[in-house]
Structures are given as C-alpha cells and as structure tokens.
C-alpha cells in the first residue's frame, strides 16, 4: 500500500536544482503527489507540467515519453500495471535526460518496493520514447 506522505518524501528526494518538479498522477490526469525544488514552484505550474505529461501519455501510451517545451524538458513514465499503468510519473527538468533517467529509476524502485509494481527505467537513454510530441 502506498502512503501519500511517503510518496511526497520519495518525490522530494528526486528533486534537484535542475530537476525541479516531480509529480505522480493517475491515468486520467489527477495529481496525486508532487514535489518541487525548494517548494518554490506554484501548484499551477505543476499542473501545467502534469497537463503536458498527460497529453504525451494520451498520444503515445508508450512506457516513457519525453518532450522539450517552454516549461523545460518533460518526461512521463508509466508506473505499475501490465496492460494499463496504475499511475504515471512526470518529471520536469532543465538538466539533461541522463539525470531524468537516473531519478526515474530511483523513484520507481521505491514505488515498486511499496508493492505497486513499476515500469522499466532506462528507456530515455536508449532513445525509446524520445522525441517531441
């Protein structure tokens, strides 16, 4: 079972100066938990990141996708589930894709340990799901 306070703590650990937003959302786009670098990003901006991530997910439904936007680099990866993901993880960064991939792997490992199951990390570095949507 996943505890919301634990999710916030895990997302907070993923956030850095360059990877400034991490959010967990449902398949329908409802925001479950998020963390921002220093807690300085307004929730409305987090919702914009979630909106872009949802649009990417709805268009591609790949295990992971990424796009360059005016908000920075946004990546979305499925979490758990076999045919349909249980949740989606959205990350927003001004850093490189390697940092995003590393953080995704760490967050998914913790979520997996909470018996939610997790998608596979490593899809951005290999180029899978890469591109503009």
Secondary structure, 3 states (H helix, E strand, C coil): CCCHHHHHHHHHHHCCCCEEEEEEECCCCCEEEEEEHHHCCCHHHHHHHHHHHHHHHHHHCCCEEEEEECCEEEEEEEECCCCCCCEEEEEEECCCHHHHHHHHHHHHHHHHHCCCCCCCCCCCCCCCCCCCC
